[in-house]
Amino acid sequence: MLTDSYFREGAILVFNKPYRMSSFGLVRFVRGVITDRGKPRIKVGHAGTLDPLAEGVMVICTGKATRQAADHSGAEKEYIAEITLGGTTASYDLETEVSILEGVEMPTQEEVLATLESFKGEQWQTPPVFSAKKINGKRAYKSARKGKEVRLLPNSIDISELEMLSFEAPVLRFRVVCSKGTYIRSLAHDLGQKWGCGAYLSGLTRTRSGGFTLQGAYTMDGFRELVQSTRKAMLNMNDICSTESTAHEN
């Protein structure tokens, strides 16, 4: 049952993070829902961030299970991505203004398929400057938003699956299965560079993190209602037990 002791002992919760909510925003929400008033705050953490402009699977750990967060964060991820060709943004997604590239030629479907195939496997990828990567103890995106120059070193990543779902220029949709640390925004940017037409991430859903999928994932409203109904049922049960105990004493 979703009780105070259950969360303190350690729970692994899977959420469908809403669009425009930050990863830390979801952590704060869960902490607020599961911590009873007047009781010590329950520790809550996430097993891998998800950008505010993305939605989908986020694994949340509570209580003693927060020790397992690093294990889950290293798991393989699956995404459904939408990228728009013919433009670029500083953040590689819709967080920053789109610069339209006039007169560029779109790739053919055959070229798209061939390029996606070439991006499979182990490789080096440079994270976007608008990311949570730290440089001298500061988040890169904070410096980028102030217009400061940001230089990030490439990371080693592995893309095991990269499948085109649809392509109607300028919009390409694909499914990707990748290792921890892969930035789908950077993948969108790199694809645009490869085709010479520019591209940015215009939609992203994480459909899987390790063995956790969207199927059965909590929504925020659904989780709040479930925890509240559990608490109400427990209070009613305690009242009944107290009444029966009093009746037996009399």
TIKEMI-239769 format. One line per field, with one value per residue: residue in one letter; x, y, z of N, C-alpha, C in turn; residue number from 1. Coordinates in pm, 1 decimal, padded with zeros to 6 digits. Layout:
aa a	...
nu X	...
nv Y	...
nw Z	...
cau X	...
cav Y	...
caw Z	...
cu X	...
cv Y	...
cw Z	...
i NUM	...
//
This chain:
aa m	l	t	d	s	y	f	r	e	g	a	i	l	v	f	n	k	p	y	r	m	s	s	f	g	l	v	r	f	v	r	g	v	i	t	d	r	g	k	p	r	i	k	v	g	h	a	g	t	l	d	p	l	a	e	g	v	m	v	i	c	t	g	k	a	t	r	q	a	a	d	h	s	g	a	e	k	e	y	i	a	e	i	t	l	g	g	t	t	a	s	y	d	l	e	t	e	v	s	i	l	e	g	v	e	m	p	t	q	e	e	v	l	a	t	l	e	s	f	k	g	e	q	w	q	t	p	p	v	f	s	a	k	k	i	n	g	k	r	a	y	k	s	a	r	k	g	k	e	v	r	l	l	p	n	s	i	d	i	s	e	l	e	m	l	s	f	e	a	p	v	l	r	f	r	v	v	c	s	k	g	t	y	i	r	s	l	a	h	d	l	g	q	k	w	g	c	g	a	y	l	s	g	l	t	r	t	r	s	g	g	f	t	l	q	g	a	y	t	m	d	g	f	r	e	l	v	q	s	t	r	k	a	m	l	n	m	n	d	i	c	s	t	e	s	t	a	h	e	n
nu 00084.1	00035.3	00170.8	00309.0	00524.9	00586.8	00691.9	00911.4	01066.9	01144.7	01072.5	01022.8	00914.2	00729.9	00680.9	00484.8	00618.8	00502.3	00485.1	00686.4	00737.4	00997.6	01257.7	01332.3	01114.2	00918.9	01022.5	00997.6	00719.6	00641.1	00763.3	00619.1	00362.3	00385.5	00483.2	00366.7	00189.0	00357.1	00536.6	00874.9	01050.6	01037.1	01294.7	01358.1	01443.2	01556.4	01605.9	01769.5	01753.1	01503.0	01442.7	01266.2	01109.5	01043.8	00856.2	00729.9	00866.4	00987.5	01188.9	01137.6	01277.6	01228.2	01288.7	01487.1	01540.5	01654.3	01920.9	01956.9	01929.4	02137.3	02201.0	01972.4	01968.7	02167.9	02064.7	01959.1	01789.0	01479.5	01334.0	01080.6	01115.9	01073.9	01190.9	01254.1	01340.3	01540.7	01595.1	01755.4	01838.6	01974.4	01966.8	01916.7	01663.4	01319.4	01346.5	01483.0	01488.4	01386.9	01589.9	01530.2	01647.8	01693.2	01630.6	01754.2	01820.1	01613.4	01675.0	01639.4	01410.8	01553.2	01811.6	01776.4	01725.6	01970.2	02147.6	02055.4	02114.5	02392.1	02443.0	02422.3	02558.1	02867.2	02997.5	03121.3	02971.1	02882.7	02749.6	02460.6	02499.3	02305.6	02248.9	02245.5	02498.9	02800.0	03032.9	03320.3	03185.7	02944.1	02619.5	02591.5	02385.0	02310.1	02515.9	02504.3	02254.7	02308.4	02451.4	02716.6	03023.0	03034.4	03199.9	03189.6	03305.4	03310.4	03103.4	03118.7	02894.7	02630.3	02431.6	02196.6	01968.3	01798.5	01539.5	01344.9	01027.2	00843.5	00851.3	00788.7	00879.7	00910.7	00940.0	01061.2	01013.9	01132.5	01239.7	01450.6	01696.7	01915.2	02225.1	02295.2	02338.9	02311.8	02218.2	01928.2	01864.2	02113.8	02160.7	01959.5	02052.2	02302.4	02222.2	02095.5	02316.7	02460.4	02299.6	02304.4	02102.4	02016.8	01860.3	01631.5	01520.6	01184.1	00994.0	00962.3	00943.2	01006.0	00994.5	01078.9	01281.6	01538.4	01392.0	01149.7	00846.1	00608.2	00363.7	00134.6	00253.6	00253.3	00035.6	00051.1	-00182.6	-00321.6	-00151.6	-00147.4	-00418.1	-00438.9	-00263.4	-00382.4	-00633.9	-00556.6	-00452.3	-00684.0	-00836.2	-00680.9	-00704.6	-00979.0	-00987.7	-00834.6	-01000.4	-01219.2	-01102.9	-01032.3	-01283.5	-01398.1	-01222.1	-01275.1	-01539.2	-01515.7	-01379.8	-01569.8
nv -00120.5	00232.5	00381.2	00588.1	00450.7	00267.5	00427.1	00533.7	00308.2	00245.0	00291.4	00226.8	00423.6	00479.2	00734.3	00924.9	01183.0	01513.5	01735.5	02025.9	02025.8	02028.2	01791.4	01805.4	01936.7	01740.0	01566.4	01726.9	01746.2	01476.6	01433.5	01616.6	01505.1	01249.7	01289.8	01304.1	01554.6	01721.9	01520.2	01390.6	01487.3	01288.3	01128.6	01183.9	01104.6	01114.7	00881.3	00962.5	01241.1	01427.5	01636.6	01953.4	02010.8	01765.1	01459.8	01173.8	00855.9	00863.2	00760.8	00742.4	00742.8	00658.4	00718.1	00462.5	00349.6	00537.9	00498.4	00328.6	00473.8	00554.3	00314.5	00260.9	00486.6	00446.8	00281.3	00151.4	00358.7	00438.6	00626.9	00820.8	01039.0	01364.3	01559.0	01872.3	01979.8	02220.7	02440.3	02590.9	02595.2	02755.2	02597.0	02352.2	02259.4	02353.2	02541.6	02774.1	03045.4	02977.6	02967.3	03010.1	02841.7	02950.4	02832.2	02581.4	02237.5	01956.7	01628.8	01313.8	01036.9	00801.2	00891.5	00976.2	00728.9	00597.8	00766.3	00753.1	00489.8	00503.5	00635.2	00457.9	00262.1	00274.2	00590.3	00933.8	01207.0	01546.2	01725.4	01948.4	02303.4	02419.0	02256.9	02037.0	01979.3	02017.3	02282.8	02376.5	02356.6	02482.8	02482.8	02422.3	02533.5	02761.3	02943.1	02959.0	03076.5	03330.3	03424.3	03361.6	03212.6	02867.3	02564.7	02228.1	01899.0	01608.3	01314.7	00959.3	00753.7	00515.0	00409.8	00183.5	00117.7	00272.1	00391.9	00493.1	00635.9	00797.0	01027.0	01330.5	01586.6	01906.4	01738.7	01481.0	01170.1	00943.6	00635.7	00568.9	00380.3	00393.9	00456.2	00558.6	00908.7	00997.4	01259.0	01347.6	01582.2	01671.8	01472.6	01532.0	01782.2	01706.1	01539.7	01723.4	01878.3	01691.0	01656.5	01907.3	02090.7	02179.0	02118.9	02067.9	01956.6	01890.4	01756.0	01513.2	01197.1	00988.4	00651.5	00428.0	00325.8	00140.5	-00143.9	-00023.7	00108.1	00317.7	00201.8	00159.9	00359.4	00621.9	00905.3	01250.2	01348.7	01108.8	00969.2	01135.9	01122.8	00849.0	00813.4	00983.3	00862.1	00619.5	00700.9	00801.9	00569.5	00428.7	00590.4	00564.1	00292.6	00284.8	00431.7	00260.4	00037.5	00156.2	00219.3	-00037.4	-00142.5	00015.4	-00055.2	-00325.7	-00293.4	-00172.9
nw 00000.0	-00056.7	00164.6	00431.3	00554.5	00355.3	00146.9	00281.4	00337.1	00084.1	-00247.7	-00594.9	-00843.8	-01140.9	-01367.4	-01601.5	-01722.9	-01757.4	-02041.9	-02049.1	-01775.8	-01536.4	-01449.9	-01181.4	-01087.4	-01095.5	-00904.0	-00674.6	-00665.9	-00616.0	-00366.5	-00212.1	-00222.1	-00100.9	00156.1	00477.8	00660.7	00921.9	00963.4	00926.4	00629.2	00336.4	00160.7	-00182.6	-00515.9	-00862.0	-01134.5	-01361.6	-01570.1	-01757.6	-02023.1	-01991.1	-02220.6	-02312.0	-02281.8	-02097.5	-01980.2	-01654.4	-01391.2	-01051.9	-00729.8	-00389.1	-00035.4	00110.0	-00134.4	-00294.7	-00304.7	-00510.9	-00737.5	-00913.2	-01038.3	-01191.2	-01353.1	-01534.9	-01724.1	-02046.0	-02287.3	-02456.0	-02717.5	-02884.1	-03137.6	-03282.5	-03542.0	-03695.7	-04009.9	-04192.9	-04037.8	-03748.3	-03396.3	-03103.3	-02878.3	-02977.6	-02969.3	-02907.1	-02708.8	-02754.2	-02996.8	-03334.7	-03620.6	-03945.6	-04230.8	-04541.4	-04874.7	-04860.3	-04941.9	-04907.0	-04772.6	-04949.0	-04899.1	-04915.6	-04862.8	-04600.4	-04469.3	-04514.3	-04377.2	-04111.8	-04059.9	-04061.9	-03827.9	-03624.5	-03353.7	-03155.0	-03067.3	-03064.6	-02907.0	-02890.7	-02623.4	-02609.6	-02562.6	-02409.3	-02169.9	-01879.6	-01810.0	-01621.5	-01590.1	-01447.2	-01205.7	-01258.0	-01411.7	-01757.1	-01913.1	-01774.1	-01812.8	-02089.6	-02133.1	-02051.7	-02254.4	-02260.9	-02374.8	-02424.8	-02391.3	-02446.7	-02380.6	-02593.0	-02542.6	-02496.6	-02658.4	-02731.9	-02990.9	-03040.4	-03183.4	-03453.2	-03606.8	-03878.6	-03860.2	-03993.4	-04269.5	-04382.3	-04542.8	-04392.7	-04168.4	-03965.5	-03814.5	-03573.6	-03411.6	-03140.9	-02973.8	-02712.4	-02529.4	-02187.6	-02136.4	-02392.7	-02602.8	-02750.2	-02868.2	-02959.1	-03143.7	-03331.1	-03419.2	-03527.9	-03735.9	-03902.7	-03972.5	-04114.7	-04340.0	-04439.7	-04417.5	-04178.7	-03860.2	-03589.4	-03265.1	-03233.3	-03093.2	-02832.1	-02679.8	-02412.8	-02414.8	-02285.1	-02008.7	-01924.4	-01793.6	-01751.4	-01866.6	-02049.4	-02018.2	-01770.4	-01621.2	-01378.0	-01386.4	-01287.6	-01158.3	-01121.2	-00947.0	-00719.8	-00641.3	-00584.6	-00367.4	-00180.8	-00150.8	-00041.0	00204.5	00320.7	00339.1	00522.5	00748.0	00799.0	00855.5	01087.7	01255.2	01272.2	01397.2	01639.0	01743.1	01769.5	01956.9	02179.7	02226.0	02302.2	02541.2	02696.3
cau 00000.0	00111.8	00170.9	00430.9	00632.6	00620.4	00780.3	01036.5	01145.4	01202.6	00983.9	01060.1	00790.4	00746.5	00589.4	00480.2	00644.4	00433.0	00556.9	00722.6	00775.7	01136.9	01277.7	01331.4	00976.5	00848.8	01073.6	00933.3	00578.7	00629.4	00797.6	00507.8	00245.9	00404.2	00522.4	00255.3	00209.9	00407.4	00634.8	00999.7	01041.8	01086.7	01394.4	01310.9	01536.9	01520.8	01707.3	01790.1	01672.0	01432.1	01428.6	01130.6	01034.9	01020.4	00762.9	00745.9	00909.9	01086.6	01192.2	01153.2	01309.8	01197.8	01344.9	01610.7	01560.0	01732.3	02056.5	01958.5	01902.2	02247.0	02191.1	01864.7	01997.3	02259.1	01995.8	01930.5	01667.7	01413.3	01260.5	01018.9	01157.3	01033.2	01280.4	01212.5	01453.2	01531.3	01616.5	01840.2	01822.1	02093.6	01949.4	01889.6	01521.1	01233.2	01366.8	01531.8	01425.7	01423.4	01643.6	01496.3	01751.7	01626.2	01691.0	01825.5	01758.8	01578.6	01723.2	01538.2	01385.2	01665.7	01923.8	01743.8	01746.0	02113.7	02213.5	02017.4	02191.5	02531.6	02454.4	02414.0	02682.9	02941.8	03044.7	03139.8	02866.6	02899.3	02622.8	02422.5	02543.8	02190.5	02232.6	02275.5	02639.1	02868.0	03163.9	03372.8	03083.0	02822.0	02543.4	02623.3	02273.5	02304.4	02610.8	02455.2	02142.3	02363.4	02526.1	02858.2	03073.1	03038.4	03262.8	03171.7	03377.5	03220.6	03085.1	03106.0	02757.5	02602.8	02295.8	02179.7	01859.5	01758.6	01440.6	01256.2	00884.6	00778.2	00924.0	00718.6	00960.1	01039.8	00929.9	01105.7	00988.7	01208.4	01254.1	01591.5	01735.3	02050.4	02287.3	02292.6	02421.0	02283.0	02128.5	01852.9	01877.0	02238.9	02140.1	01882.3	02143.4	02404.8	02157.3	02077.6	02448.3	02496.2	02222.9	02329.3	01978.5	01982.6	01748.2	01618.7	01423.8	01054.1	00908.4	01034.4	00879.6	01081.3	00900.0	01134.5	01407.3	01563.5	01272.2	01030.7	00782.6	00493.6	00247.4	00118.2	00321.0	00164.0	00021.8	00058.5	-00314.5	-00354.8	-00070.0	-00196.3	-00547.7	-00417.9	-00202.8	-00482.3	-00737.9	-00495.3	-00447.4	-00821.1	-00876.9	-00608.5	-00766.2	-01108.7	-00959.5	-00790.6	-01119.0	-01300.4	-01032.1	-01041.0	-01422.6	-01416.8	-01143.7	-01349.3	-01659.8	-01476.9	-01340.8	-01692.5
cav 00000.0	00356.9	00443.1	00658.6	00353.8	00208.8	00519.6	00549.0	00186.4	00251.8	00255.7	00265.6	00470.2	00516.8	00842.2	00985.0	01325.0	01600.5	01834.2	02152.6	02011.4	01988.7	01668.0	01838.6	01971.1	01614.5	01519.2	01808.3	01707.5	01346.4	01453.1	01685.1	01416.9	01132.5	01325.7	01345.3	01677.2	01703.6	01412.7	01424.0	01480.1	01164.4	01151.8	01148.1	01136.8	01056.7	00796.3	01013.6	01358.3	01437.4	01779.7	02007.5	02004.9	01624.6	01393.4	01029.0	00777.4	00905.2	00671.1	00815.8	00655.8	00720.0	00656.2	00385.8	00312.1	00640.7	00444.2	00253.1	00565.5	00551.8	00189.9	00274.2	00595.5	00396.8	00186.5	00186.9	00439.5	00437.9	00750.6	00855.6	01177.5	01438.1	01669.8	01957.1	02018.3	02352.3	02546.7	02556.8	02675.0	02750.1	02489.3	02231.5	02226.5	02470.9	02632.5	02900.7	03086.9	02904.7	03042.6	02938.3	02841.9	02962.4	02776.0	02455.2	02122.2	01849.1	01496.6	01219.0	00931.5	00707.1	00954.4	00972.1	00591.9	00568.3	00844.1	00695.4	00365.6	00538.9	00690.0	00349.6	00213.8	00356.5	00713.7	01048.5	01307.6	01667.7	01769.4	02086.5	02398.0	02436.1	02128.3	02039.7	01945.4	02115.1	02335.4	02445.2	02355.8	02554.3	02420.7	02484.4	02613.0	02891.2	03029.5	02976.9	03170.2	03464.5	03459.6	03331.9	03102.9	02740.0	02456.8	02099.2	01788.1	01501.9	01194.7	00833.1	00703.2	00400.3	00405.0	00045.4	00111.8	00402.6	00350.3	00597.0	00605.6	00869.4	01144.7	01421.1	01708.0	01902.6	01670.7	01341.7	01101.8	00819.2	00568.7	00548.4	00311.8	00446.2	00444.6	00673.6	01021.7	01037.5	01373.3	01338.3	01715.9	01673.3	01384.5	01609.7	01882.8	01639.8	01493.7	01841.9	01913.9	01589.0	01679.5	02043.1	02168.3	02217.8	02047.5	02083.5	01866.2	01957.4	01674.9	01397.6	01115.2	00871.5	00541.5	00323.1	00345.8	00006.1	-00227.4	00055.2	00163.5	00405.6	00121.9	00154.7	00471.1	00715.2	01046.5	01325.0	01349.8	00973.0	00934.3	01213.2	01067.5	00716.3	00829.2	01042.9	00762.5	00521.0	00762.5	00810.3	00434.2	00393.2	00664.2	00501.3	00163.8	00312.3	00473.6	00140.8	-00042.5	00226.6	00205.6	-00176.4	-00163.1	00083.2	-00132.7	-00443.7	-00253.2	-00146.4
caw 00000.0	-00068.2	00297.4	00469.1	00578.0	00224.6	00076.3	00356.0	00320.1	-00049.1	-00358.2	-00730.5	-00906.6	-01280.9	-01403.0	-01734.9	-01696.4	-01853.1	-02122.4	-01984.8	-01635.0	-01519.0	-01374.4	-01039.7	-01055.8	-01067.3	-00774.8	-00570.0	-00660.9	-00549.4	-00225.4	-00147.6	-00213.0	-00014.9	00292.6	00563.3	00737.4	01056.9	00970.4	00856.4	00484.7	00276.6	00055.9	-00316.3	-00622.3	-00991.7	-01196.7	-01496.7	-01602.2	-01885.0	-02051.1	-01976.1	-02345.9	-02343.9	-02191.2	-02095.6	-01864.6	-01555.8	-01276.1	-00926.5	-00617.0	-00259.9	00084.4	00096.9	-00274.9	-00365.0	-00322.0	-00636.8	-00847.8	-01010.2	-01114.4	-01289.0	-01446.6	-01637.0	-01811.7	-02185.6	-02303.6	-02587.1	-02742.0	-03011.5	-03158.8	-03402.2	-03571.1	-03807.7	-04093.9	-04255.1	-03939.8	-03634.2	-03274.5	-03018.0	-02780.2	-03057.2	-02957.1	-02913.7	-02595.3	-02808.8	-03122.4	-03455.5	-03734.4	-04068.7	-04333.3	-04671.4	-04995.1	-04839.6	-05006.8	-04815.5	-04814.4	-04994.2	-04800.7	-04923.3	-04792.7	-04457.4	-04422.4	-04515.6	-04272.1	-03982.8	-04045.3	-04035.0	-03692.0	-03527.1	-03297.7	-03060.4	-03128.5	-02975.8	-02927.4	-02810.1	-02565.2	-02640.0	-02459.4	-02320.9	-02102.5	-01736.0	-01789.1	-01537.1	-01627.4	-01327.8	-01101.7	-01298.3	-01519.6	-01886.2	-01965.5	-01706.5	-01883.5	-02227.0	-02130.7	-02032.5	-02374.5	-02243.8	-02457.7	-02353.3	-02466.8	-02381.1	-02441.4	-02639.9	-02460.8	-02567.9	-02651.7	-02818.3	-03045.1	-03085.6	-03281.0	-03505.5	-03706.4	-03929.0	-03849.7	-04102.6	-04316.3	-04473.0	-04527.6	-04323.5	-04038.3	-03957.7	-03686.6	-03565.1	-03282.1	-03111.7	-02850.7	-02692.4	-02398.1	-02097.6	-02177.6	-02530.7	-02617.3	-02875.9	-02928.4	-03034.1	-03258.5	-03428.8	-03475.0	-03609.0	-03858.8	-03986.5	-04024.3	-04213.2	-04462.3	-04485.0	-04419.3	-04042.4	-03798.1	-03444.1	-03203.0	-03216.0	-03007.6	-02778.9	-02576.4	-02368.3	-02402.7	-02199.4	-01937.2	-01874.1	-01805.0	-01718.3	-01985.8	-02026.3	-01979.8	-01625.9	-01553.7	-01309.9	-01417.6	-01163.2	-01093.8	-01079.7	-00830.8	-00604.7	-00599.6	-00527.5	-00234.5	-00091.8	-00121.3	00048.8	00337.7	00371.6	00375.8	00643.8	00858.7	00826.7	00918.1	01225.0	01330.6	01297.8	01496.6	01766.4	01789.6	01813.5	02079.1	02287.8	02252.0	02375.8	02676.6	02769.8
cu 00087.4	00106.7	00304.3	00547.1	00677.9	00719.7	00914.0	01126.1	01208.1	01108.7	01044.6	00930.7	00819.6	00638.5	00595.4	00494.9	00575.0	00529.1	00570.9	00748.1	00922.0	01144.3	01271.9	01192.2	00895.2	00893.6	01006.4	00786.3	00560.6	00658.2	00681.2	00387.2	00265.5	00441.7	00401.6	00290.2	00258.1	00509.9	00761.4	00986.3	01102.9	01184.0	01341.9	01417.2	01493.9	01637.2	01724.7	01695.9	01602.9	01404.1	01284.8	01046.4	01019.1	00920.7	00793.7	00808.4	01017.5	01075.1	01225.1	01176.6	01281.7	01269.2	01476.7	01641.2	01636.1	01877.2	02069.8	01944.5	02010.5	02242.4	02086.9	01895.8	02088.7	02194.7	01976.3	01797.4	01611.2	01328.8	01188.3	01044.8	01098.0	01133.0	01228.7	01336.6	01431.1	01548.4	01706.8	01800.5	01947.5	02088.2	01928.5	01746.2	01441.7	01245.5	01409.5	01472.9	01478.8	01475.4	01619.1	01610.5	01684.6	01705.4	01767.5	01748.2	01734.0	01637.2	01607.7	01516.2	01500.0	01787.6	01901.4	01772.3	01894.4	02186.7	02180.7	02097.3	02335.3	02552.2	02441.9	02553.4	02748.3	03001.4	03067.2	03034.4	02891.5	02763.9	02588.4	02467.2	02429.6	02159.8	02271.2	02418.6	02707.1	03005.0	03213.0	03265.1	02953.0	02753.8	02567.6	02510.4	02263.8	02398.0	02561.0	02342.7	02188.9	02446.8	02674.6	02898.2	03086.7	03101.4	03253.2	03248.8	03279.5	03216.4	03079.5	02964.2	02744.2	02456.7	02276.8	02069.8	01822.1	01669.7	01351.9	01111.5	00805.8	00865.7	00840.4	00783.2	00872.1	01041.9	00968.1	01075.9	01067.1	01207.5	01402.3	01608.4	01883.1	02097.5	02262.0	02382.1	02399.6	02185.3	02059.7	01853.0	02004.5	02230.1	02063.9	01972.4	02244.4	02346.8	02138.4	02207.3	02490.5	02426.4	02241.0	02206.7	01939.6	01864.4	01748.8	01510.6	01292.8	00955.4	00983.4	00954.2	00971.9	00981.2	00948.8	01263.6	01439.9	01441.0	01143.0	00975.4	00666.2	00369.8	00240.7	00187.1	00218.2	00155.8	00027.1	-00074.1	-00350.4	-00278.5	-00119.3	-00326.7	-00531.4	-00360.0	-00305.5	-00591.2	-00685.4	-00490.9	-00586.1	-00869.3	-00809.0	-00667.5	-00899.1	-01089.5	-00916.7	-00908.1	-01204.7	-01236.7	-01040.8	-01181.1	-01446.1	-01344.1	-01216.5	-01471.4	-01627.4	-01440.8	-01463.0	-01770.7
cv 00125.3	00436.0	00512.9	00562.2	00288.8	00297.3	00536.3	00425.9	00179.8	00202.2	00303.9	00297.8	00514.2	00618.0	00873.7	01135.2	01411.0	01692.8	01964.1	02142.5	01968.1	01858.9	01695.1	01883.3	01847.2	01556.1	01596.2	01771.1	01576.9	01360.1	01518.2	01595.4	01308.7	01166.1	01376.3	01471.9	01645.2	01593.7	01453.6	01402.9	01350.1	01198.5	01101.4	01189.8	01074.0	00975.5	00838.6	01126.6	01344.2	01585.4	01827.7	01996.9	01862.3	01568.2	01243.8	00975.2	00847.7	00814.2	00752.3	00716.1	00729.7	00646.1	00585.1	00347.6	00418.7	00595.9	00370.7	00343.6	00559.5	00426.8	00201.5	00382.1	00550.1	00304.0	00241.9	00261.6	00423.1	00564.8	00745.2	01004.8	01233.9	01550.3	01744.1	02005.4	02158.6	02468.4	02498.6	02641.2	02658.5	02634.0	02353.2	02181.6	02356.1	02563.7	02770.2	02923.9	03009.2	03001.7	02960.2	02952.0	02839.3	02891.6	02646.5	02340.1	02012.4	01716.1	01411.1	01114.4	00830.4	00763.0	00953.6	00833.5	00557.6	00640.5	00788.7	00567.8	00397.8	00592.1	00582.0	00312.3	00309.4	00476.9	00820.4	01152.9	01426.4	01711.5	01911.6	02180.3	02429.8	02300.7	02143.5	01997.6	02055.7	02152.7	02420.0	02461.6	02425.5	02481.6	02496.7	02575.6	02750.8	02990.1	03060.1	03078.9	03314.6	03509.6	03433.3	03214.1	02976.9	02634.6	02327.1	01991.5	01680.2	01384.3	01071.7	00780.0	00582.7	00404.9	00266.8	00030.3	00252.8	00376.7	00467.9	00551.2	00673.3	00987.0	01215.9	01556.6	01829.2	01820.9	01522.9	01287.9	00971.4	00764.8	00542.7	00479.0	00342.5	00429.7	00570.2	00784.2	01066.7	01153.8	01364.5	01474.2	01725.0	01584.4	01457.9	01712.0	01818.7	01587.1	01610.5	01887.7	01818.1	01614.9	01820.7	02132.0	02218.9	02136.6	02074.6	01989.7	01940.8	01876.1	01552.4	01329.5	01000.2	00760.4	00429.5	00368.9	00214.0	-00081.0	-00154.2	00122.1	00255.2	00328.6	00109.8	00267.3	00564.1	00848.3	01120.3	01322.5	01211.6	00931.2	01006.4	01153.6	00931.7	00724.9	00885.2	00943.0	00653.9	00575.3	00768.1	00673.5	00390.8	00462.5	00601.9	00368.1	00182.5	00353.1	00353.0	00055.9	00021.1	00211.5	00064.8	-00202.2	-00102.7	00001.7	-00258.5	-00409.7	-00226.7	-00275.6
cw 00000.0	00062.2	00321.9	00485.0	00447.5	00149.7	00148.2	00340.8	00180.7	-00156.9	-00489.2	-00804.1	-01049.9	-01318.1	-01552.3	-01713.9	-01801.2	-01928.0	-02043.4	-01834.5	-01628.7	-01439.6	-01224.6	-00994.3	-01022.6	-00934.2	-00660.6	-00554.0	-00583.2	-00400.5	-00150.0	-00127.7	-00108.2	00128.5	00371.2	00639.1	00878.5	01071.8	00894.8	00705.6	00432.9	00163.2	-00078.4	-00418.0	-00753.1	-01046.3	-01342.0	-01530.1	-01737.5	-01907.2	-02031.7	-02103.1	-02397.7	-02243.4	-02189.3	-01968.4	-01783.0	-01434.9	-01151.1	-00813.9	-00486.8	-00146.9	00058.3	-00048.1	-00353.2	-00384.2	-00454.9	-00759.0	-00955.3	-01096.6	-01224.2	-01392.9	-01559.3	-01737.5	-01953.1	-02194.4	-02445.4	-02600.0	-02876.9	-03030.0	-03286.2	-03422.1	-03693.3	-03881.1	-04150.6	-04159.4	-03828.4	-03514.3	-03189.5	-02919.0	-02845.6	-03040.7	-02957.2	-02793.1	-02644.1	-02947.8	-03242.7	-03561.7	-03860.6	-04169.4	-04470.6	-04781.8	-04976.6	-04903.6	-04904.5	-04865.1	-04865.9	-04886.1	-04799.8	-04849.7	-04641.7	-04400.4	-04413.1	-04402.9	-04134.2	-03957.0	-04005.2	-03893.5	-03584.5	-03477.1	-03200.2	-03132.7	-03021.8	-03009.9	-02834.8	-02755.2	-02608.8	-02527.6	-02362.6	-02256.1	-01956.9	-01705.8	-01707.6	-01593.7	-01510.3	-01221.0	-01136.7	-01413.1	-01649.9	-01933.9	-01899.8	-01773.6	-02023.7	-02232.4	-02109.5	-02151.7	-02364.7	-02332.8	-02372.5	-02444.1	-02386.8	-02456.0	-02485.8	-02543.3	-02551.0	-02548.3	-02743.8	-02860.5	-03105.9	-03190.2	-03322.6	-03626.9	-03749.4	-03916.6	-03960.9	-04142.8	-04421.2	-04453.8	-04496.4	-04194.6	-04051.0	-03818.9	-03686.0	-03422.8	-03261.2	-02977.3	-02829.1	-02548.7	-02314.7	-02153.6	-02319.9	-02531.2	-02753.1	-02945.9	-03012.3	-03156.8	-03368.0	-03498.3	-03570.3	-03740.7	-03955.9	-04048.8	-04135.5	-04346.7	-04517.6	-04488.2	-04280.6	-03990.4	-03648.4	-03393.7	-03177.2	-03133.6	-02959.4	-02668.2	-02541.3	-02341.7	-02312.8	-02133.8	-01869.9	-01898.7	-01777.1	-01844.6	-01948.3	-01981.7	-01827.4	-01550.2	-01490.5	-01384.4	-01284.6	-01088.5	-01041.2	-00955.0	-00706.4	-00550.6	-00532.3	-00387.1	-00136.7	-00054.1	-00027.1	00191.3	00400.8	00418.0	00505.4	00766.1	00898.3	00898.3	01063.3	01312.7	01367.6	01406.2	01634.4	01826.8	01842.8	01943.5	02200.2	02327.2	02333.1	02520.2	02762.8	02794.0
i 1	2	3	4	5	6	7	8	9	10	11	12	13	14	15	16	17	18	19	20	21	22	23	24	25	26	27	28	29	30	31	32	33	34	35	36	37	38	39	40	41	42	43	44	45	46	47	48	49	50	51	52	53	54	55	56	57	58	59	60	61	62	63	64	65	66	67	68	69	70	71	72	73	74	75	76	77	78	79	80	81	82	83	84	85	86	87	88	89	90	91	92	93	94	95	96	97	98	99	100	101	102	103	104	105	106	107	108	109	110	111	112	113	114	115	116	117	118	119	120	121	122	123	124	125	126	127	128	129	130	131	132	133	134	135	136	137	138	139	140	141	142	143	144	145	146	147	148	149	150	151	152	153	154	155	156	157	158	159	160	161	162	163	164	165	166	167	168	169	170	171	172	173	174	175	176	177	178	179	180	181	182	183	184	185	186	187	188	189	190	191	192	193	194	195	196	197	198	199	200	201	202	203	204	205	206	207	208	209	210	211	212	213	214	215	216	217	218	219	220	221	222	223	224	225	226	227	228	229	230	231	232	233	234	235	236	237	238	239	240	241	242	243	244	245	246	247	248	249	250
//
